[in-house]
Amino acid sequence: MASRKSFLLRLDPAVHDALARWAGDELRSTNAQVEFLLRKALAEAGRLPEDAGKPARRGRPRKDGGTAGDAD
């Protein structure tokens, strides 16, 4: 897996609370919700780099190491 960059993001507490609620509604972490929204905005603006890695898959990894779409 490619390394991930981390950085400090300062938010108004009310904005953070709203973002955390939204993330919870969609069963994402707050961090995953921020990345989802940033990727969506970049794609809509035509600025998402072609070499940007795919977003992390949601949910717990399978024990057998396969992917969710694999036939059993």
HELIX and SHEET records of a PDB file:
HELIX    1   1 PRO A   13  ASP A   25  1                                  13    
HELIX    2   2 THR A   30  GLU A   44  1                                  15    
END                                                                             
